Amino acid sequence: MNQFEQIPTVSIYGLQICRWGMEDTVKYLTHMLQSEERRPVQIITANPIMVMKALEEPDYMQVMKNAELLVPDGTGVVWAAAKTGMPVQERVPGFDLLHELLRVGEDYHWKVYLLGSTPDVIQATAERLHLQYPGVEIAGYRDGFFKADQDAEVIAEIRKAAPDLLFVARGADTQEPWIARYKEQLGVPLMMGVGGSFDVISGKSKRAPKLFQKLRLEWFYRLLREPTRAARMLALPKFALKVMRDKENVTKPR
C-alpha cells in the first residue's frame, strides 16, 4: 500500500484532523502535486476558533468536513487531540507550511498564485517571495477586495495562470468557504487559506517572537498587538472548557 493512501487522523467533534507533523505533511502534499492525478486538494489550517465556528454554523462545518486535509494549526487543537488519547505529532502552523511548500517547490519549479489582502501588501508579498524562493514562479497575484459578482473574473485569471499552488488570504470567515465553493472550477492542485500570512511576509506586521512560539502563546502575542481581536479570541477559552466538559465525547461526530 502507498504510504499516502491512508491519512492518520484524530476526530475532534467530527472533524478529521491529520496527525502527521510538518515533514510528513509536506511529503504528502508534494506527492499529491507530483502525481498524475493532481486532483484539487483544499488544505485547512484548523484552530479552535474555526472548530467553534463549525460547531455553531452547519455550513462552515460542511466546508471543513469537505476539505481534503485539515492540519493542526492551533495549539488548542493539538491539546484537544492529546486529550482524546490520539495525539498529533506536532503543531503544523499554516505560515510555516506555506514556506515549507515553497522551499520544496524550488526543486520542482512550481507555480504559485497569491490572492488576498490589500494591493500594497499582496504586491510586496509577491516581490519578497520571489526573492526568497527564486526557483518558484509567482504566476500571478491579486488583492482580496473583490465582490461576489467578480468571482468568475478572478477564477478565470487564476485558471489562465495555471498555478500548482493557490494561497488565499481573505480571513477565515471568507477564504475557506470561497475555496470550497470554487475548488473544482479553480482546478488548482493545492489550495490553502493563509489568513494574515501575507501581512507578515510583506513586512506590514510581525510574527510572534520565538519565545511566544515556543510557549505556544502566539495567540496571546496577537491579542496584545491587536486588542480588537478580543471578542474573536473568546472562542479559545470556550473551546478549552468545552473539551474539558465533553471529555470522551470530543471524538464523536456532531
C-alpha positions in Angstrom: 0.0 0.0 0.0 1.2 3.5 -0.8 2.2 5.3 2.4 -0.1 8.2 1.5 -3.2 6.2 0.7 -4.4 6.5 4.3 -4.0 9.7 6.2 -3.8 9.1 10.0 -6.4 11.4 11.7 -8.0 12.1 15.0 -11.6 13.1 15.1 -12.4 16.3 17.0 -16.1 17.0 17.1 -16.4 15.2 13.8 -13.5 17.0 12.1 -10.8 14.7 10.9 -7.5 16.3 11.9 -4.3 15.0 10.4 -1.9 13.6 12.9 1.2 14.0 10.8 3.9 16.5 11.7 5.3 19.1 9.2 7.7 16.8 7.4 5.2 14.1 6.6 2.5 16.7 5.7 4.9 18.3 3.2 5.9 14.9 1.8 2.2 14.0 1.3 1.4 17.3 -0.4 4.5 17.0 -2.6 3.4 13.5 -3.6 -0.1 14.8 -4.5 1.4 17.6 -6.6 3.7 15.3 -8.5 1.1 12.6 -9.1 -0.5 12.2 -12.4 -4.0 12.7 -10.9 -3.3 16.1 -9.4 -6.8 16.4 -8.2 -7.7 19.7 -6.3 -6.8 19.5 -2.6 -8.0 22.0 -0.1 -5.9 22.4 3.0 -7.4 24.0 6.1 -5.2 25.0 8.9 -7.6 24.2 11.8 -7.6 26.1 15.0 -10.1 26.3 18.0 -11.8 29.4 16.6 -12.6 27.6 13.4 -13.8 24.5 15.2 -16.1 26.5 17.4 -17.4 28.3 14.3 -18.1 24.9 12.7 -20.0 23.7 15.7 -22.2 26.8 15.6 -22.6 27.0 11.8 -23.6 23.9 9.9 -22.5 25.4 6.5 -19.0 26.1 7.9 -18.8 22.6 9.4 -19.5 21.2 6.0 -16.8 23.3 4.4 -14.3 21.9 6.9 -15.5 18.3 6.5 -15.3 18.5 2.7 -11.6 19.7 2.8 -9.2 17.1 1.7 -6.7 17.9 4.6 -7.1 19.5 8.0 -3.8 20.2 9.6 -3.5 21.1 13.4 -2.5 24.8 13.2 -3.9 25.9 16.6 -2.2 25.0 19.9 -5.7 24.2 21.3 -6.3 21.7 18.6 -3.0 19.9 19.4 -4.0 20.0 23.1 -7.5 18.6 22.3 -6.1 15.8 20.3 -3.9 14.8 23.2 -7.0 14.7 25.4 -8.6 12.1 23.2 -5.6 9.8 23.6 -4.7 10.1 19.9 -2.2 13.0 19.9 -0.9 14.6 16.7 2.8 14.6 16.1 3.2 18.3 16.3 1.6 21.6 15.5 1.6 22.4 11.8 1.3 26.2 11.5 -0.1 27.5 8.2 2.6 30.2 7.9 5.4 27.6 8.2 3.6 25.2 5.9 3.4 27.9 3.2 7.2 28.4 3.5 8.0 24.7 3.5 5.9 24.1 0.4 7.7 27.0 -1.4 11.1 25.7 -0.2 10.4 22.3 -1.7 8.7 23.9 -4.7 12.0 25.4 -5.8 13.2 21.9 -6.7 10.2 21.3 -8.9 9.8 24.9 -10.2 6.2 25.1 -9.0 4.0 28.0 -10.0 2.2 29.9 -7.3 -0.8 32.3 -7.3 -1.3 34.7 -4.4 -4.8 36.0 -3.7 -5.9 38.4 -0.9 -5.1 41.3 1.4 -4.6 44.8 0.1 -3.0 45.8 -3.2 0.2 47.1 -1.4 0.5 44.0 0.8 0.0 41.5 -2.0 2.5 43.2 -4.3 5.1 43.3 -1.5 4.4 39.7 -0.7 4.9 38.6 -4.3 8.2 40.5 -4.5 9.6 39.2 -1.3 8.6 35.6 -2.0 10.2 35.9 -5.5 13.5 37.0 -3.9 13.3 34.3 -1.2 12.3 31.4 -3.5 13.7 32.3 -6.9 13.1 28.7 -8.1 9.4 29.2 -7.6 7.4 31.1 -10.2 4.9 33.7 -8.9 2.4 33.1 -11.7 0.1 35.9 -10.6 -1.4 37.8 -7.7 -4.5 39.8 -6.9 -5.8 41.6 -3.8 -8.7 40.3 -1.9 -11.1 43.3 -2.4 -13.5 41.9 -4.9 -17.2 41.2 -4.7 -19.2 38.0 -5.4 -20.1 39.3 -8.9 -16.4 39.3 -9.7 -15.7 35.7 -8.7 -15.9 34.5 -12.2 -13.4 37.0 -13.4 -11.0 36.1 -10.5 -11.4 32.4 -11.3 -10.6 33.0 -14.9 -7.4 34.8 -14.0 -6.3 32.0 -11.8 -7.1 29.3 -14.4 -5.2 31.3 -17.0 -2.1 31.4 -14.7 -2.4 27.6 -14.2 -0.6 27.6 -10.8 0.3 24.5 -8.8 -0.5 26.2 -5.5 -3.0 28.8 -4.6 -2.7 30.7 -1.3 -5.7 32.8 -0.3 -5.6 35.5 2.4 -9.2 36.8 2.9 -9.8 35.9 6.6 -11.0 32.5 7.9 -14.7 33.5 7.6 -14.3 34.1 3.8 -11.3 32.2 2.5 -12.2 28.7 3.4 -15.8 28.9 2.1 -14.6 30.6 -1.1 -12.0 28.0 -1.9 -14.6 25.2 -1.1 -17.2 26.8 -3.3 -14.9 27.1 -6.4 -12.5 24.3 -5.8 -13.5 22.3 -8.9 -13.7 25.4 -11.1 -10.3 26.6 -10.0 -8.7 23.3 -10.7 -5.6 24.1 -8.7 -3.8 21.0 -7.2 -3.2 22.6 -3.8 -5.2 25.4 -2.3 -4.8 26.8 1.2 -6.2 29.7 3.2 -3.3 31.6 4.9 -5.1 34.3 7.0 -2.6 37.1 7.9 0.5 35.4 6.5 0.8 37.9 3.7 0.9 40.8 6.2 3.9 39.1 7.9 5.7 38.2 4.7 5.2 41.7 3.3 6.6 43.3 6.5 3.3 45.0 7.4 3.2 43.1 10.7 5.5 40.9 12.7 5.1 37.3 13.7 5.3 36.4 17.4 8.8 36.2 18.8 10.4 32.7 19.1 9.7 32.7 22.8 6.0 33.1 22.3 6.0 30.4 19.6 7.9 28.0 21.9 5.5 28.6 24.7 2.6 28.2 22.3 1.4 31.7 23.0 1.3 33.2 19.5 -2.4 33.9 20.0 -1.6 35.9 23.1 1.0 38.0 21.3 -1.5 38.7 18.5 -4.0 39.8 21.1 -1.5 42.1 22.7 -0.8 43.8 19.4 -4.4 43.8 18.2 -6.8 44.2 21.2 -9.7 44.4 18.7 -9.3 40.6 18.4 -10.5 40.1 22.0 -14.1 39.2 21.0 -12.8 36.7 18.5 -10.4 35.2 21.0 -13.2 34.4 23.4 -13.6 31.2 21.4 -10.3 29.9 22.8 -11.4 29.5 26.4 -14.9 28.4 25.3 -13.2 25.6 23.2 -11.0 24.6 26.2 -13.9 24.5 28.5 -16.0 22.5 26.1 -13.3 19.9 25.5 -12.8 19.6 29.3 -16.5 19.2 29.8 -17.1 16.8 27.0 -14.1 14.6 27.6 -14.7 11.3 25.9 -17.4 12.8 23.7 -14.9 15.0 21.8 -14.2 12.4 19.2 -17.9 11.8 18.5 -19.4 13.3 15.3 -21.6 16.4 15.9 
